Amino acid sequence: MANLIRSAKSGNDWTQDDLQAYNIRVIFQDATSFFGGPLPQPTVNPEVLSARNRDDPTCDDSVPSFIHLLKLATSATTRDESAVRDFTRLLLEQLKYEVGLGQSDIVGLFGKRRYFEFITCGQVKHVEIDVFILDRSSGHYSLLVQEDRRLFQEEELDPEPQLIASAIGAFYKYNYFRVRALGLPALEEQMLPGIIMTGSLPTFYKIPVTTALAHAVQDGQYPTQETAVYAHLPELPRPQQCFDEGMEPLDNRYIIFSCFEAFKQLVRNV
């Protein structure tokens, strides 16, 4: 693969060919292997797991908004990609993903569509991420979320290479902040948790980024060391329909929330 063409382009234009060109391989695992044990019970408002419609009279005030955005995000007929981002942010808030990051005075920050500098083949390009969790005091990104826009626009590219490119960009940005703003040495490696949202269905990723990989991308060189990215697609009762159903069926929803619960511990321990 060392002879594959490497060119300077935005991380959002990356394809599977670019992953091969930089010796990056994605390996899918079952839940036990990926999360390191059995799936836990989700610690979330039980009504979120049981509500089918937003007008359910038994629901508290926060549930109707969740169900409304869930249905918008799942339905490809809405043609509203912002619904996926809004649903993802609300989902992470429901699961309290920002709580417990770092010291008690550090606040997790949800955001939308941030651009990272992305140096590739000697040129400064950019890569865009849809939703993230950021520790404002340290500049550390705890989670990166990329939307699969192919649900709405058939000409859009595979989001997997884009997510991995954004992790490389976040690694570069964090090291720059550590050295220039905090006076700390640059990290040699970092594992960045990531998620791709296809409607309301997540695919989870553990993306290790090293200085060797970042330098190879910056110089347009083939790394001798392979980067193994691990991924998990929730194991649902109707796998052939999982991308269409997402979290709408209650049996799917419980499993997916359990995956988010397990992944939250990984996010907090990065």
C-alpha positions as MATLAB code, in Angstrom:
seq = 'MANLIRSAKSGNDWTQDDLQAYNIRVIFQDATSFFGGPLPQPTVNPEVLSARNRDDPTCDDSVPSFIHLLKLATSATTRDESAVRDFTRLLLEQLKYEVGLGQSDIVGLFGKRRYFEFITCGQVKHVEIDVFILDRSSGHYSLLVQEDRRLFQEEELDPEPQLIASAIGAFYKYNYFRVRALGLPALEEQMLPGIIMTGSLPTFYKIPVTTALAHAVQDGQYPTQETAVYAHLPELPRPQQCFDEGMEPLDNRYIIFSCFEAFKQLVRNV';
ca = [
       0.000    0.000    0.000;
       3.015    2.281    0.217;
       2.609    3.165   -3.454;
      -0.964    4.452   -3.078;
      -1.440    8.099   -3.971;
      -1.522   10.506   -1.024;
      -2.729   14.021   -1.791;
      -3.450   17.201    0.164;
      -7.198   17.392    0.685;
      -9.733   18.149    3.361;
     -10.311   15.435    5.912;
     -13.982   15.530    4.936;
     -12.946   14.352    1.473;
     -11.152   11.293    2.808;
     -12.244    7.883    1.540;
     -11.326    4.300    2.362;
      -8.421    4.694   -0.076;
      -6.913    7.327    2.217;
      -7.136    4.981    5.187;
      -5.230    2.367    3.192;
      -2.734    4.988    2.059;
      -1.899    5.757    5.697;
      -1.932    2.123    6.867;
      -5.151    2.465    8.899;
      -7.408   -0.568    9.301;
     -10.858   -0.676   10.908;
     -11.670   -3.861   12.825;
     -15.239   -4.535   13.974;
     -15.700   -6.331   17.295;
     -18.579   -7.805   19.258;
     -19.853   -5.936   22.304;
     -17.875   -7.887   24.889;
     -14.579   -7.432   23.045;
     -15.162   -3.780   22.230;
     -16.470   -2.619   25.611;
     -14.369   -5.000   27.680;
     -17.272   -6.834   29.298;
     -21.041   -7.352   29.244;
     -23.292   -4.411   28.486;
     -24.519   -2.568   31.608;
     -28.047   -1.427   32.300;
     -28.573    2.130   31.051;
     -28.769    4.752   33.801;
     -31.304    7.039   32.184;
     -34.864    8.189   32.775;
     -36.863    4.937   32.317;
     -39.532    6.827   30.371;
     -36.985    7.488   27.616;
     -36.670    3.732   27.181;
     -40.398    3.024   27.196;
     -42.073    5.968   25.436;
     -43.294    5.295   21.908;
     -44.914    8.662   21.171;
     -44.237   12.186   22.340;
     -47.876   12.673   23.416;
     -47.680    9.822   25.924;
     -49.405   11.305   29.007;
     -47.153    9.370   31.401;
     -43.964   11.097   30.186;
     -42.270   13.992   31.954;
     -41.459   17.230   30.152;
     -38.080   16.153   28.728;
     -39.300   12.995   26.976;
     -41.558   14.481   24.246;
     -38.630   16.473   22.812;
     -36.474   13.358   22.799;
     -39.116   11.261   21.005;
     -39.797   14.052   18.508;
     -36.122   14.403   17.575;
     -35.683   10.620   17.540;
     -38.397   10.260   14.924;
     -36.999   13.139   12.845;
     -33.481   11.717   12.998;
     -34.596    8.198   12.089;
     -36.788    9.169    9.153;
     -34.838    9.682    5.926;
     -37.899   11.380    4.438;
     -37.419   14.475    6.615;
     -34.304   15.479    4.618;
     -33.284   17.441    7.683;
     -29.715   16.598    8.617;
     -29.756   19.093   11.501;
     -32.244   16.793   13.253;
     -29.535   14.144   13.600;
     -27.148   16.607   15.233;
     -29.838   17.974   17.550;
     -30.933   14.463   18.488;
     -27.328   13.435   19.195;
     -26.743   16.384   21.503;
     -29.970   15.700   23.416;
     -29.099   12.001   23.640;
     -25.666   12.740   25.126;
     -27.254   15.141   27.594;
     -29.840   12.531   28.625;
     -26.990   10.096   29.258;
     -24.981   12.778   31.141;
     -21.901   12.273   28.998;
     -20.409   15.581   30.105;
     -20.660   14.833   33.828;
     -17.540   13.665   35.649;
     -14.965   14.784   33.095;
     -11.749   15.756   34.882;
     -11.877   17.804   38.087;
     -15.101   19.165   39.492;
     -14.355   22.656   38.200;
     -13.952   21.429   34.625;
     -17.070   21.730   32.510;
     -17.837   19.478   29.563;
     -19.033   21.481   26.585;
     -21.234   20.218   23.778;
     -20.772   21.904   20.455;
     -21.642   21.768   16.815;
     -19.587   21.669   13.666;
     -16.065   22.610   14.602;
     -13.235   22.843   12.103;
      -9.792   21.511   12.927;
      -6.598   22.369   11.093;
      -5.537   19.295    9.215;
      -1.984   19.307    7.843;
      -1.612   16.792    5.052;
       1.073   16.392    2.413;
       2.652   19.645    3.583;
      -0.486   21.751    3.189;
      -2.935   23.123    5.742;
      -6.414   21.752    5.156;
      -9.396   21.426    7.458;
     -11.653   18.705    8.770;
     -15.117   19.331   10.177;
     -16.774   17.457   13.045;
     -20.499   17.629   13.743;
     -20.832   17.208   17.533;
     -18.156   17.001   20.217;
     -17.499   17.099   23.938;
     -14.709   19.463   24.936;
     -12.968   20.115   28.235;
     -12.583   23.869   27.930;
      -9.792   24.247   30.465;
      -7.453   21.710   28.883;
      -8.534   21.854   25.252;
      -9.068   18.090   25.378;
     -11.710   16.507   23.150;
     -13.387   13.583   24.911;
     -15.730   12.559   22.100;
     -16.107   13.210   18.377;
     -19.364   12.495   16.544;
     -19.703   12.433   12.755;
     -23.075   12.347   11.035;
     -23.646    9.940    8.153;
     -25.112   12.379    5.636;
     -25.651    9.666    3.060;
     -29.028    9.239    4.734;
     -30.024   12.561    3.166;
     -27.599   13.075    0.266;
     -26.540   10.119   -1.840;
     -23.452   11.912   -3.164;
     -21.974   12.257    0.337;
     -18.869   10.227    1.199;
     -18.428    7.409    3.705;
     -18.257    9.109    7.145;
     -15.829    6.552    8.605;
     -12.671    8.006    6.991;
     -13.919   11.492    7.881;
     -14.278   10.553   11.554;
     -10.773    9.105   11.639;
      -9.382   12.201    9.908;
     -11.116   14.389   12.510;
      -9.447   12.377   15.285;
      -6.046   13.083   13.722;
      -6.983   16.771   13.482;
      -8.147   16.829   17.128;
      -4.891   15.179   18.216;
      -2.876   17.836   16.381;
      -5.012   20.658   17.839;
      -4.788   19.312   21.400;
      -1.014   18.907   21.257;
      -0.648   22.429   19.880;
      -2.748   23.743   22.810;
      -0.783   21.698   25.363;
       2.570   23.034   24.194;
       1.667   26.649   23.386;
      -0.995   27.417   26.009;
      -0.318   25.024   28.892;
       3.466   24.616   28.614;
       3.144   20.838   28.715;
       4.958   18.318   26.524;
       3.103   16.996   23.500;
       1.447   13.603   23.804;
       3.010   10.736   21.884;
      -0.304    8.965   21.524;
      -3.962    9.343   22.401;
      -7.052    7.189   22.050;
     -10.023    9.217   20.834;
     -13.565    7.846   21.169;
     -15.789    8.484   18.176;
     -19.327    7.796   16.999;
     -20.940    7.811   13.569;
     -24.667    8.519   13.692;
     -26.669    7.067   10.803;
     -30.030    8.560   11.614;
     -30.556    7.376   15.198;
     -28.237    4.364   14.906;
     -24.692    4.767   16.296;
     -21.505    2.974   15.352;
     -18.854    3.288   18.060;
     -15.105    3.719   17.419;
     -11.884    3.656   19.424;
      -9.338    5.616   17.373;
      -5.687    5.539   18.476;
      -3.641    8.433   17.110;
       0.147    8.636   17.479;
       2.697   11.277   16.592;
       4.074    8.829   14.010;
       0.689    8.664   12.270;
       0.138   12.432   12.496;
       3.593   13.109   11.037;
       3.021   10.592    8.243;
      -0.203   12.383    7.287;
       1.516   15.772    7.475;
       4.372   14.601    5.237;
       2.279   12.432    2.917;
       4.256    9.299    3.819;
       3.222    5.693    4.376;
       3.563    4.721    8.081;
       5.396    1.466    8.667;
       3.269    0.786   11.766;
      -0.371   -0.128   11.109;
      -3.023    1.796   13.044;
      -5.828   -0.526   14.151;
      -9.120    1.286   14.774;
     -11.726   -0.778   16.623;
     -15.443   -0.369   15.970;
     -18.741   -1.769   17.167;
     -22.175   -1.735   15.531;
     -24.857   -2.602   18.111;
     -26.099   -6.174   17.784;
     -29.844   -5.675   17.270;
     -32.702   -8.178   16.873;
     -33.261   -7.284   13.186;
     -29.786   -6.480   11.823;
     -30.974   -6.264    8.220;
     -33.280   -3.381    9.219;
     -31.059   -1.691   11.808;
     -30.254    1.426    9.753;
     -33.936    2.002    8.958;
     -35.234    1.308   12.466;
     -32.535    2.934   14.579;
     -33.730    3.544   18.128;
     -37.444    3.680   17.370;
     -38.268    0.063   18.372;
     -38.061   -0.333   22.131;
     -35.972   -3.524   21.942;
     -33.408   -1.720   19.774;
     -33.474    1.310   22.043;
     -32.576   -0.612   25.177;
     -29.577   -2.293   23.529;
     -28.310    0.954   21.998;
     -28.663    2.830   25.296;
     -26.735    0.015   26.996;
     -23.958    0.482   24.423;
     -23.913    4.224   25.106;
     -23.728    3.504   28.843;
     -20.696    1.247   28.354;
     -19.057    3.732   25.972;
     -19.521    6.581   28.468;
     -16.972    5.001   30.793;
     -14.469    4.906   27.974;
     -15.109    8.578   27.193;
     -14.576    9.551   30.826;
     -11.345    7.597   31.096;
      -9.646    9.060   28.017;
];
